[in-house]
Amino acid sequence: MKKYFLFILLLVLFFARCKKENTDIPIDDSVRVSGIDTINNILYGTGPYYAYGFSFPQGKKISTLSVPEPDITVDNDGTLNNLILQTNNYKDSFFLTGEYGSAIEAEQEFDNLTAPTVPQWEIWAFSIKANQIWIYRSGTNHYAKLRIISTVSETRNTWDYAECVFEWVYQPDGTLTFPAR
């Protein structure tokens, strides 16, 4: 009888120590939550056409035909003067936190940006340029911060080409608090 009692006691203690993990946001440990990536507006396919945008929860580029769609895509505003980041989440989703004079200054500010205050969201990240820092809000109120590293806007093979290289950090817990580096 003492053996059974001891066995049951050990089982109770074992299960009492087990904690339920947070399953609100199903993020796989192999999914990146930060990095440096490049997106452009090159169209692929023969119909329907598609481009590649970026998905923060998946941590990678995905087709604009994917379900769910990418969080952001890049294009120009019909001229070669202004590049835009756009989203299809039906929310004003972008906020420019600052523009900086050098890549070093922008990188330092990006690394130190831990709890931004957003007074008003914009529908697009309009006129993106190197050394800017933007906050992105998804349709499900999850956030990413982006540092624009470089942009390209030029005519290639008779169409207006747009490209953006950006560093990003995604916050999957639904807060506007990012880890400091």
N, CA and C atoms as an extended XYZ file, in Angstrom:
543
Properties=species:S:1:pos:R:3:atomname:S:1:resname:S:1:resid:I:1 pbc="F F F"
N         0.815       -1.188        0.000 N   MET     1
C         0.000        0.000        0.000 CA  MET     1
C         0.863        1.259        0.000 C   MET     1
N         1.968        1.210        0.739 N   LYS     2
C         2.858        2.371        0.793 CA  LYS     2
C         3.442        2.670       -0.590 C   LYS     2
N         3.728        1.624       -1.375 N   LYS     3
C         4.276        1.825       -2.721 CA  LYS     3
C         3.278        2.576       -3.597 C   LYS     3
N         1.997        2.174       -3.543 N   TYR     4
C         0.977        2.849       -4.352 CA  TYR     4
C         0.789        4.293       -3.918 C   TYR     4
N         0.789        4.517       -2.634 N   PHE     5
C         0.636        5.869       -2.106 CA  PHE     5
C         1.795        6.749       -2.570 C   PHE     5
N         3.011        6.239       -2.468 N   LEU     6
C         4.187        6.988       -2.887 CA  LEU     6
C         4.134        7.257       -4.402 C   LEU     6
N         3.736        6.269       -5.184 N   PHE     7
C         3.618        6.430       -6.629 CA  PHE     7
C         2.579        7.499       -6.977 C   PHE     7
N         1.419        7.472       -6.357 N   ILE     8
C         0.364        8.460       -6.609 CA  ILE     8
C         0.824        9.848       -6.177 C   ILE     8
N         1.497        9.936       -5.057 N   LEU     9
C         2.015       11.210       -4.573 CA  LEU     9
C         3.005       11.795       -5.583 C   LEU     9
N         3.896       10.979       -6.100 N   LEU    10
C         4.856       11.443       -7.098 CA  LEU    10
C         4.145       11.909       -8.379 C   LEU    10
N         3.128       11.176       -8.790 N   LEU    11
C         2.357       11.583       -9.969 CA  LEU    11
C         1.667       12.927       -9.754 C   LEU    11
N         1.058       13.110       -8.608 N   VAL    12
C         0.383       14.371       -8.287 CA  VAL    12
C         1.388       15.513       -8.290 C   VAL    12
N         2.536       15.328       -7.686 N   LEU    13
C         3.561       16.370       -7.650 CA  LEU    13
C         4.078       16.677       -9.059 C   LEU    13
N         4.249       15.651       -9.878 N   PHE    14
C         4.709       15.857      -11.247 CA  PHE    14
C         3.722       16.704      -12.041 C   PHE    14
N         2.450       16.335      -12.002 N   PHE    15
C         1.449       17.083      -12.762 CA  PHE    15
C         1.195       18.469      -12.192 C   PHE    15
N         1.389       18.640      -10.906 N   ALA    16
C         1.219       19.959      -10.294 CA  ALA    16
C         2.288       20.925      -10.785 C   ALA    16
N         3.458       20.412      -11.125 N   ARG    17
C         4.548       21.267      -11.594 CA  ARG    17
C         4.430       21.593      -13.070 C   ARG    17
N         3.669       20.812      -13.810 N   CYS    18
C         3.503       21.077      -15.247 CA  CYS    18
C         2.696       22.357      -15.427 C   CYS    18
N         3.187       23.222      -16.304 N   LYS    19
C         2.495       24.483      -16.572 CA  LYS    19
C         1.954       24.452      -17.980 C   LYS    19
N         0.789       25.025      -18.135 N   LYS    20
C         0.204       25.135      -19.463 CA  LYS    20
C         0.939       26.237      -20.215 C   LYS    20
N         1.354       25.935      -21.424 N   GLU    21
C         2.033       26.933      -22.224 CA  GLU    21
C         1.012       27.879      -22.842 C   GLU    21
N         1.470       29.103      -23.142 N   ASN    22
C         0.628       30.092      -23.802 CA  ASN    22
C         0.386       29.638      -25.239 C   ASN    22
N        -0.858       29.347      -25.555 N   THR    23
C        -1.190       28.893      -26.905 CA  THR    23
C        -1.993       29.951      -27.668 C   THR    23
N        -1.989       31.180      -27.179 N   ASP    24
C        -2.736       32.239      -27.865 CA  ASP    24
C        -2.200       32.483      -29.268 C   ASP    24
N        -0.885       32.409      -29.429 N   ILE    25
C        -0.263       32.699      -30.706 CA  ILE    25
C         0.565       31.486      -31.107 C   ILE    25
N         0.114       30.735      -32.086 N   PRO    26
C         0.825       29.525      -32.465 CA  PRO    26
C         2.064       29.828      -33.302 C   PRO    26
N         3.157       30.181      -32.651 N   ILE    27
C         4.407       30.464      -33.337 CA  ILE    27
C         5.337       29.278      -33.129 C   ILE    27
N         5.789       28.705      -34.194 N   ASP    28
C         6.729       27.598      -34.166 CA  ASP    28
C         8.105       28.157      -33.786 C   ASP    28
N         8.869       27.427      -32.994 N   ASP    29
C        10.202       27.890      -32.603 CA  ASP    29
C        11.121       28.073      -33.797 C   ASP    29
N        10.835       27.399      -34.913 N   SER    30
C        11.679       27.533      -36.089 CA  SER    30
C        11.322       28.764      -36.922 C   SER    30
N        10.226       29.446      -36.598 N   VAL    31
C         9.824       30.644      -37.325 CA  VAL    31
C        10.618       31.838      -36.800 C   VAL    31
N        11.186       32.594      -37.731 N   ARG    32
C        11.956       33.775      -37.341 CA  ARG    32
C        11.024       34.871      -36.826 C   ARG    32
N        11.458       35.628      -35.854 N   VAL    33
C        10.715       36.796      -35.387 CA  VAL    33
C        11.512       38.081      -35.623 C   VAL    33
N        12.624       37.961      -36.338 N   SER    34
C        13.410       39.133      -36.720 CA  SER    34
C        14.332       38.737      -37.861 C   SER    34
N        14.857       39.729      -38.538 N   GLY    35
C        15.788       39.449      -39.619 CA  GLY    35
C        15.909       40.609      -40.579 C   GLY    35
N        16.581       40.345      -41.679 N   ILE    36
C        16.724       41.306      -42.774 CA  ILE    36
C        16.228       40.615      -44.033 C   ILE    36
N        15.320       41.266      -44.742 N   ASP    37
C        14.729       40.676      -45.940 CA  ASP    37
C        14.555       41.727      -47.026 C   ASP    37
N        14.305       41.247      -48.238 N   THR    38
C        14.107       42.097      -49.411 CA  THR    38
C        12.812       41.693      -50.092 C   THR    38
N        11.980       42.671      -50.412 N   ILE    39
C        10.789       42.426      -51.224 CA  ILE    39
C        10.815       43.375      -52.417 C   ILE    39
N        10.152       42.964      -53.498 N   ASN    40
C        10.065       43.818      -54.683 CA  ASN    40
C         8.705       43.626      -55.341 C   ASN    40
N         8.466       44.339      -56.423 N   ASN    41
C         7.161       44.278      -57.085 CA  ASN    41
C         7.178       43.486      -58.387 C   ASN    41
N         8.132       42.575      -58.549 N   ILE    42
C         8.168       41.736      -59.748 CA  ILE    42
C         6.936       40.834      -59.766 C   ILE    42
N         6.272       40.780      -60.915 N   LEU    43
C         5.098       39.925      -61.076 CA  LEU    43
C         5.498       38.595      -61.698 C   LEU    43
N         4.876       37.532      -61.218 N   TYR    44
C         5.124       36.178      -61.699 CA  TYR    44
C         3.803       35.582      -62.176 C   TYR    44
N         3.889       34.454      -62.890 N   GLY    45
C         2.691       33.747      -63.320 CA  GLY    45
C         2.218       34.208      -64.678 C   GLY    45
N         1.188       33.516      -65.153 N   THR    46
C         0.597       33.852      -66.447 CA  THR    46
C        -0.855       34.259      -66.289 C   THR    46
N        -1.313       34.345      -65.109 N   GLY    47
C        -2.669       34.733      -64.789 CA  GLY    47
C        -3.297       33.658      -63.931 C   GLY    47
N        -3.651       33.970      -62.726 N   PRO    48
C        -3.483       35.305      -62.159 CA  PRO    48
C        -2.014       35.597      -61.834 C   PRO    48
N        -1.645       36.855      -61.962 N   TYR    49
C        -0.297       37.278      -61.644 CA  TYR    49
C        -0.162       37.418      -60.137 C   TYR    49
N         1.053       37.281      -59.667 N   TYR    50
C         1.309       37.450      -58.246 CA  TYR    50
C         2.707       38.013      -58.037 C   TYR    50
N         2.908       38.595      -56.875 N   ALA    51
C         4.221       39.078      -56.439 CA  ALA    51
C         4.504       38.402      -55.103 C   ALA    51
N         5.630       38.729      -54.516 N   TYR    52
C         5.950       38.225      -53.190 CA  TYR    52
C         5.982       39.385      -52.218 C   TYR    52
N         5.253       39.223      -51.129 N   GLY    53
C         5.296       40.171      -50.028 CA  GLY    53
C         5.908       39.475      -48.834 C   GLY    53
N         5.758       40.084      -47.668 N   PHE    54
C         6.376       39.520      -46.472 CA  PHE    54
C         5.324       39.251      -45.403 C   PHE    54
N         5.412       38.073      -44.786 N   SER    55
C         4.541       37.686      -43.678 CA  SER    55
C         5.356       37.687      -42.396 C   SER    55
N         5.008       38.553      -41.450 N   PHE    56
C         5.733       38.593      -40.183 CA  PHE    56
C         5.475       37.356      -39.325 C   PHE    56
N         4.224       36.875      -39.186 N   PRO    57
C         4.024       35.668      -38.368 CA  PRO    57
C         4.739       34.433      -38.924 C   PRO    57
N         4.893       34.364      -40.254 N   GLN    58
C         5.590       33.234      -40.849 CA  GLN    58
C         7.096       33.476      -40.974 C   GLN    58
N         7.504       34.737      -40.845 N   GLY    59
C         8.922       35.078      -40.904 CA  GLY    59
C         9.553       34.865      -42.261 C   GLY    59
N         8.761       35.067      -43.349 N   LYS    60
C         9.309       34.828      -44.677 CA  LYS    60
C         8.464       35.511      -45.752 C   LYS    60
N         9.038       35.529      -46.984 N   LYS    61
C         8.301       36.040      -48.136 CA  LYS    61
C         7.275       35.004      -48.560 C   LYS    61
N         6.087       35.494      -48.929 N   ILE    62
C         5.032       34.611      -49.428 CA  ILE    62
C         4.326       35.284      -50.597 C   ILE    62
N         3.664       34.487      -51.407 N   SER    63
C         2.945       34.963      -52.585 CA  SER    63
C         1.742       35.810      -52.176 C   SER    63
N         1.421       36.774      -53.024 N   THR    64
C         0.217       37.578      -52.791 CA  THR    64
C        -1.046       36.765      -53.032 C   THR    64
N        -0.924       35.549      -53.577 N   LEU    65
C        -2.070       34.659      -53.740 CA  LEU    65
C        -2.257       33.753      -52.527 C   LEU    65
N        -1.335       33.797      -51.555 N   SER    66
C        -1.414       32.950      -50.362 CA  SER    66
C        -2.590       33.341      -49.485 C   SER    66
N        -3.047       32.379      -48.704 N   VAL    67
C        -4.069       32.640      -47.690 CA  VAL    67
C        -3.488       32.169      -46.364 C   VAL    67
N        -3.265       33.065      -45.414 N   PRO    68
C        -3.498       34.507      -45.497 CA  PRO    68
C        -2.469       35.194      -46.393 C   PRO    68
N        -2.836       36.387      -46.839 N   GLU    69
C        -1.968       37.179      -47.700 CA  GLU    69
C        -0.755       37.675      -46.924 C   GLU    69
N         0.262       38.165      -47.643 N   PRO    70
C         1.401       38.761      -46.941 CA  PRO    70
C         0.959       39.989      -46.154 C   PRO    70
N         1.699       40.291      -45.099 N   ASP    71
C         1.413       41.497      -44.322 CA  ASP    71
C         1.727       42.753      -45.119 C   ASP    71
N         2.890       42.768      -45.790 N   ILE    72
C         3.283       43.966      -46.539 CA  ILE    72
C         3.764       43.593      -47.932 C   ILE    72
N         3.543       44.519      -48.857 N   THR    73
C         4.107       44.457      -50.203 CA  THR    73
C         4.681       45.827      -50.510 C   THR    73
N         5.543       45.897      -51.523 N   VAL    74
C         6.137       47.169      -51.909 CA  VAL    74
C         5.739       47.492      -53.342 C   VAL    74
N         5.560       48.769      -53.611 N   ASP    75
C         5.264       49.243      -54.953 CA  ASP    75
C         5.616       50.720      -55.002 C   ASP    75
N         5.413       51.322      -56.163 N   ASN    76
C         5.565       52.775      -56.230 CA  ASN    76
C         4.197       53.380      -56.455 C   ASN    76
N         4.130       54.675      -56.332 N   ASP    77
C         2.835       55.355      -56.402 CA  ASP    77
C         2.465       55.758      -57.829 C   ASP    77
N         3.048       55.091      -58.814 N   GLY    78
C         2.788       55.452      -60.210 CA  GLY    78
C         3.870       56.342      -60.778 C   GLY    78
N         4.793       56.733      -59.931 N   THR    79
C         5.958       57.497      -60.371 CA  THR    79
C         7.189       56.766      -59.844 C   THR    79
N         8.330       57.225      -60.204 N   LEU    80
C         9.557       56.659      -59.643 CA  LEU    80
C        10.007       57.442      -58.415 C   LEU    80
N         9.200       58.402      -57.988 N   ASN    81
C         9.595       59.290      -56.887 CA  ASN    81
C         9.265       58.750      -55.507 C   ASN    81
N         8.202       57.982      -55.378 N   ASN    82
C         7.755       57.543      -54.062 CA  ASN    82
C         7.503       56.046      -54.026 C   ASN    82
N         8.183       55.366      -53.126 N   LEU    83
C         7.910       53.957      -52.876 CA  LEU    83
C         6.973       53.854      -51.688 C   LEU    83
N         6.105       52.838      -51.710 N   ILE    84
C         5.165       52.648      -50.604 CA  ILE    84
C         5.183       51.193      -50.144 C   ILE    84
N         5.006       51.009      -48.852 N   LEU    85
C         4.683       49.706      -48.292 CA  LEU    85
C         3.180       49.727      -48.084 C   LEU    85
N         2.522       48.653      -48.483 N   GLN    86
C         1.071       48.610      -48.358 CA  GLN    86
C         0.641       47.280      -47.768 C   GLN    86
N        -0.615       47.242      -47.311 N   THR    87
C        -1.186       46.044      -46.715 CA  THR    87
C        -2.628       45.918      -47.154 C   THR    87
N        -3.174       44.723      -47.056 N   ASN    88
C        -4.583       44.502      -47.394 CA  ASN    88
C        -5.399       44.139      -46.159 C   ASN    88
N        -5.050       44.677      -45.002 N   ASN    89
C        -5.767       44.278      -43.786 CA  ASN    89
C        -6.891       45.240      -43.403 C   ASN    89
N        -7.193       46.206      -44.251 N   TYR    90
C        -8.313       47.134      -44.045 CA  TYR    90
C        -8.173       47.984      -42.791 C   TYR    90
N        -6.935       48.234      -42.378 N   LYS    91
C        -6.655       49.108      -41.240 CA  LYS    91
C        -5.575       50.098      -41.640 C   LYS    91
N        -5.609       51.260      -41.024 N   ASP    92
C        -4.455       52.138      -41.108 CA  ASP    92
C        -3.375       51.442      -40.290 C   ASP    92
N        -2.250       51.117      -40.922 N   SER    93
C        -1.323       50.159      -40.321 CA  SER    93
C         0.120       50.605      -40.206 C   SER    93
N         0.455       51.824      -40.570 N   PHE    94
C         1.854       52.236      -40.568 CA  PHE    94
C         2.048       53.524      -39.773 C   PHE    94
N         3.185       53.609      -39.104 N   PHE    95
C         3.562       54.822      -38.394 CA  PHE    95
C         5.062       55.027      -38.552 C   PHE    95
N         5.453       56.212      -39.028 N   LEU    96
C         6.859       56.567      -39.174 CA  LEU    96
C         7.364       57.115      -37.837 C   LEU    96
N         8.286       56.388      -37.215 N   THR    97
C         8.820       56.868      -35.931 CA  THR    97
C         9.951       57.862      -36.116 C   THR    97
N        10.640       57.794      -37.264 N   GLY    98
C        11.706       58.759      -37.501 CA  GLY    98
C        12.495       58.486      -38.764 C   GLY    98
N        13.173       59.547      -39.228 N   GLU    99
C        14.113       59.471      -40.342 CA  GLU    99
C        15.455       59.909      -39.807 C   GLU    99
N        16.530       59.220      -40.192 N   TYR   100
C        17.838       59.454      -39.596 CA  TYR   100
C        18.866       59.755      -40.664 C   TYR   100
N        19.897       60.491      -40.291 N   GLY   101
C        20.904       60.970      -41.230 CA  GLY   101
C        21.892       59.920      -41.691 C   GLY   101
N        22.007       58.818      -40.975 N   SER   102
C        22.970       57.787      -41.359 CA  SER   102
C        22.428       56.406      -40.986 C   SER   102
N        23.018       55.396      -41.606 N   ALA   103
C        22.631       54.017      -41.303 CA  ALA   103
C        22.981       53.658      -39.861 C   ALA   103
N        24.087       54.156      -39.363 N   ILE   104
C        24.504       53.860      -37.987 CA  ILE   104
C        23.505       54.437      -36.991 C   ILE   104
N        23.106       55.686      -37.222 N   GLU   105
C        22.130       56.331      -36.337 CA  GLU   105
C        20.782       55.610      -36.387 C   GLU   105
N        20.336       55.243      -37.590 N   ALA   106
C        19.056       54.530      -37.726 CA  ALA   106
C        19.114       53.173      -37.039 C   ALA   106
N        20.228       52.466      -37.178 N   GLU   107
C        20.365       51.157      -36.542 CA  GLU   107
C        20.352       51.271      -35.018 C   GLU   107
N        21.028       52.289      -34.479 N   GLN   108
C        21.025       52.501      -33.023 CA  GLN   108
C        19.622       52.810      -32.519 C   GLN   108
N        18.917       53.683      -33.210 N   GLU   109
C        17.549       54.022      -32.806 CA  GLU   109
C        16.630       52.813      -32.913 C   GLU   109
N        16.793       52.024      -33.969 N   PHE   110
C        15.998       50.813      -34.155 CA  PHE   110
C        16.235       49.836      -33.007 C   PHE   110
N        17.488       49.613      -32.673 N   ASP   111
C        17.826       48.687      -31.590 CA  ASP   111
C        17.278       49.167      -30.245 C   ASP   111
N        17.252       50.476      -30.034 N   ASN   112
C        16.795       51.043      -28.757 CA  ASN   112
C        15.286       51.261      -28.685 C   ASN   112
N        14.586       51.107      -29.796 N   LEU   113
C        13.134       51.323      -29.823 CA  LEU   113
C        12.433       50.126      -29.191 C   LEU   113
N        11.972       50.307      -27.957 N   THR   114
C        11.363       49.187      -27.238 CA  THR   114
C         9.872       49.372      -26.982 C   THR   114
N         9.416       50.595      -26.823 N   ALA   115
C         8.003       50.835      -26.511 CA  ALA   115
C         7.528       52.111      -27.207 C   ALA   115
N         7.312       52.048      -28.524 N   PRO   116
C         6.911       53.251      -29.245 CA  PRO   116
C         5.488       53.688      -28.903 C   PRO   116
N         5.262       54.980      -29.003 N   THR   117
C         3.930       55.555      -28.869 CA  THR   117
C         3.468       55.955      -30.258 C   THR   117
N         2.273       55.526      -30.626 N   VAL   118
C         1.761       55.795      -31.968 CA  VAL   118
C         0.545       56.708      -31.836 C   VAL   118
N         0.691       58.003      -32.156 N   PRO   119
C        -0.450       58.907      -32.052 CA  PRO   119
C        -1.482       58.711      -33.155 C   PRO   119
N        -1.032       58.342      -34.367 N   GLN   120
C        -1.984       58.149      -35.466 CA  GLN   120
C        -1.371       57.233      -36.520 C   GLN   120
N        -2.149       56.255      -36.951 N   TRP   121
C        -1.721       55.310      -37.973 CA  TRP   121
C        -2.024       55.857      -39.358 C   TRP   121
N        -1.209       55.480      -40.335 N   GLU   122
C        -1.410       55.862      -41.730 CA  GLU   122
C        -1.785       54.622      -42.538 C   GLU   122
N        -2.465       54.823      -43.653 N   ILE   123
C        -2.899       53.707      -44.483 CA  ILE   123
C        -1.726       53.015      -45.171 C   ILE   123
N        -0.678       53.773      -45.567 N   TRP   124
C         0.510       53.242      -46.231 CA  TRP   124
C         1.749       53.772      -45.546 C   TRP   124
N         2.844       53.080      -45.750 N   ALA   125
C         4.152       53.665      -45.435 CA  ALA   125
C         4.547       54.362      -46.736 C   ALA   125
N         4.318       55.653      -46.799 N   PHE   126
C         4.459       56.416      -48.036 CA  PHE   126
C         5.823       57.081      -48.098 C   PHE   126
N         6.412       57.024      -49.257 N   SER   127
C         7.703       57.640      -49.521 CA  SER   127
C         8.802       57.039      -48.634 C   SER   127
N         8.878       55.698      -48.676 N   ILE   128
C         9.894       55.032      -47.855 CA  ILE   128
C        11.284       55.308      -48.416 C   ILE   128
N        12.227       55.474      -47.503 N   LYS   129
C        13.618       55.782      -47.848 CA  LYS   129
C        14.529       55.073      -46.855 C   LYS   129
N        15.774       54.941      -47.244 N   ALA   130
C        16.767       54.366      -46.342 CA  ALA   130
C        16.838       55.201      -45.066 C   ALA   130
N        17.099       54.536      -43.962 N   ASN   131
C        17.299       55.141      -42.641 CA  ASN   131
C        16.008       55.675      -42.018 C   ASN   131
N        14.889       55.093      -42.407 N   GLN   132
C        13.622       55.371      -41.734 CA  GLN   132
C        13.276       54.181      -40.846 C   GLN   132
N        12.495       54.457      -39.794 N   ILE   133
C        11.973       53.398      -38.935 CA  ILE   133
C        10.458       53.525      -38.918 C   ILE   133
N         9.788       52.411      -39.204 N   TRP   134
C         8.336       52.352      -39.255 CA  TRP   134
C         7.831       51.313      -38.273 C   TRP   134
N         6.619       51.529      -37.758 N   ILE   135
C         5.901       50.530      -36.978 CA  ILE   135
C         4.757       50.042      -37.857 C   ILE   135
N         4.556       48.731      -37.877 N   TYR   136
C         3.479       48.122      -38.646 CA  TYR   136
C         2.490       47.456      -37.685 C   TYR   136
N         1.194       47.633      -37.958 N   ARG   137
C         0.129       46.988      -37.175 CA  ARG   137
C        -0.657       46.061      -38.104 C   ARG   137
N        -0.760       44.801      -37.717 N   SER   138
C        -1.487       43.829      -38.546 CA  SER   138
C        -2.989       43.963      -38.319 C   SER   138
N        -3.755       43.246      -39.119 N   GLY   139
C        -5.205       43.223      -38.960 CA  GLY   139
C        -5.652       42.587      -37.659 C   GLY   139
N        -4.774       41.799      -37.029 N   THR   140
C        -5.092       41.162      -35.743 CA  THR   140
C        -4.380       41.857      -34.579 C   THR   140
N        -3.939       43.085      -34.811 N   ASN   141
C        -3.276       43.907      -33.782 CA  ASN   141
C        -2.027       43.255      -33.207 C   ASN   141
N        -1.183       42.770      -34.103 N   HIS   142
C         0.167       42.365      -33.754 CA  HIS   142
C         1.095       43.352      -34.449 C   HIS   142
N         2.300       43.513      -33.947 N   TYR   143
C         3.133       44.619      -34.394 CA  TYR   143
C         4.518       44.160      -34.845 C   TYR   143
N         5.092       44.964      -35.735 N   ALA   144
C         6.467       44.772      -36.169 CA  ALA   144
C         7.096       46.146      -36.285 C   ALA   144
N         8.381       46.204      -36.000 N   LYS   145
C         9.120       47.434      -36.280 CA  LYS   145
C        10.038       47.146      -37.451 C   LYS   145
N        10.195       48.144      -38.329 N   LEU   146
C        10.986       47.984      -39.543 CA  LEU   146
C        11.983       49.122      -39.667 C   LEU   146
N        13.206       48.770      -40.015 N   ARG   147
C        14.219       49.770      -40.362 CA  ARG   147
C        14.482       49.614      -41.845 C   ARG   147
N        14.249       50.673      -42.607 N   ILE   148
C        14.477       50.621      -44.042 CA  ILE   148
C        15.985       50.762      -44.270 C   ILE   148
N        16.569       49.735      -44.878 N   ILE   149
C        18.008       49.729      -45.130 CA  ILE   149
C        18.315       50.362      -46.478 C   ILE   149
N        17.568       49.954      -47.508 N   SER   150
C        17.772       50.550      -48.834 CA  SER   150
C        16.507       50.378      -49.676 C   SER   150
N        16.399       51.217      -50.684 N   THR   151
C        15.282       51.122      -51.622 CA  THR   151
C        15.816       51.307      -53.041 C   THR   151
N        15.090       50.761      -54.000 N   VAL   152
C        15.392       50.942      -55.423 CA  VAL   152
C        14.089       51.319      -56.102 C   VAL   152
N        14.151       52.333      -56.929 N   SER   153
C        13.000       52.736      -57.731 CA  SER   153
C        13.537       53.162      -59.085 C   SER   153
N        13.279       52.325      -60.099 N   GLU   154
C        13.819       52.605      -61.428 CA  GLU   154
C        12.991       51.890      -62.482 C   GLU   154
N        13.180       52.286      -63.726 N   THR   155
C        12.507       51.610      -64.827 CA  THR   155
C        13.368       50.434      -65.268 C   THR   155
N        12.736       49.251      -65.317 N   ARG   156
C        13.406       48.036      -65.782 CA  ARG   156
C        12.492       47.364      -66.801 C   ARG   156
N        13.018       47.148      -67.994 N   ASN   157
C        12.240       46.473      -69.048 CA  ASN   157
C        10.854       47.087      -69.222 C   ASN   157
N        10.779       48.368      -69.263 N   THR   158
C         9.564       49.161      -69.508 CA  THR   158
C         8.559       49.180      -68.363 C   THR   158
N         8.906       48.694      -67.183 N   TRP   159
C         7.979       48.845      -66.070 CA  TRP   159
C         8.708       49.414      -64.867 C   TRP   159
N         7.957       50.033      -63.978 N   ASP   160
C         8.529       50.682      -62.803 CA  ASP   160
C         8.817       49.642      -61.728 C   ASP   160
N        10.093       49.445      -61.455 N   TYR   161
C        10.554       48.453      -60.485 CA  TYR   161
C        10.688       49.109      -59.121 C   TYR   161
N        10.233       48.405      -58.088 N   ALA   162
C        10.343       48.880      -56.706 CA  ALA   162
C        10.940       47.763      -55.862 C   ALA   162
N        11.865       48.134      -54.972 N   GLU   163
C        12.498       47.158      -54.086 CA  GLU   163
C        12.787       47.806      -52.750 C   GLU   163
N        12.642       47.012      -51.689 N   CYS   164
C        12.917       47.505      -50.340 CA  CYS   164
C        13.659       46.420      -49.564 C   CYS   164
N        14.783       46.792      -48.984 N   VAL   165
C        15.524       45.933      -48.060 CA  VAL   165
C        15.262       46.495      -46.670 C   VAL   165
N        14.811       45.642      -45.750 N   PHE   166
C        14.448       46.128      -44.424 CA  PHE   166
C        14.858       45.137      -43.340 C   PHE   166
N        15.152       45.688      -42.183 N   GLU   167
C        15.357       44.887      -40.978 CA  GLU   167
C        14.049       44.943      -40.213 C   GLU   167
N        13.683       43.846      -39.557 N   TRP   168
C        12.391       43.802      -38.882 CA  TRP   168
C        12.476       42.995      -37.597 C   TRP   168
N        11.585       43.353      -36.679 N   VAL   169
C        11.371       42.587      -35.453 CA  VAL   169
C         9.860       42.489      -35.273 C   VAL   169
N         9.365       41.272      -35.127 N   TYR   170
C         7.933       41.015      -34.967 CA  TYR   170
C         7.633       40.750      -33.506 C   TYR   170
N         6.516       41.303      -33.025 N   GLN   171
C         6.088       41.085      -31.640 CA  GLN   171
C         4.805       40.265      -31.668 C   GLN   171
N         4.908       38.942      -31.519 N   PRO   172
C         3.729       38.089      -31.663 CA  PRO   172
C         2.764       38.119      -30.490 C   PRO   172
N         3.111       38.775      -29.391 N   ASP   173
C         2.221       38.727      -28.221 CA  ASP   173
C         1.143       39.810      -28.244 C   ASP   173
N         1.113       40.647      -29.280 N   GLY   174
C         0.052       41.647      -29.391 CA  GLY   174
C         0.328       42.937      -28.634 C   GLY   174
N         1.547       43.115      -28.135 N   THR   175
C         1.888       44.358      -27.464 CA  THR   175
C         2.800       45.169      -28.371 C   THR   175
N         2.952       46.431      -28.021 N   LEU   176
C         3.896       47.298      -28.740 CA  LEU   176
C         5.227       47.362      -28.001 C   LEU   176
N         5.581       46.318      -27.308 N   THR   177
C         6.836       46.275      -26.571 CA  THR   177
C         7.786       45.322      -27.295 C   THR   177
N         8.928       45.856      -27.702 N   PHE   178
C         9.924       45.076      -28.437 CA  PHE   178
C        11.142       44.856      -27.552 C   PHE   178
N        11.844       43.751      -27.735 N   PRO   179
C        13.036       43.503      -26.927 CA  PRO   179
C        14.147       44.488      -27.284 C   PRO   179
N        14.890       44.926      -26.300 N   ALA   180
C        16.043       45.799      -26.530 CA  ALA   180
C        17.235       44.936      -26.911 C   ALA   180
N        18.147       45.514      -27.659 N   ARG   181
C        19.359       44.760      -28.011 CA  ARG   181
C        20.548       45.346      -27.341 C   ARG   181
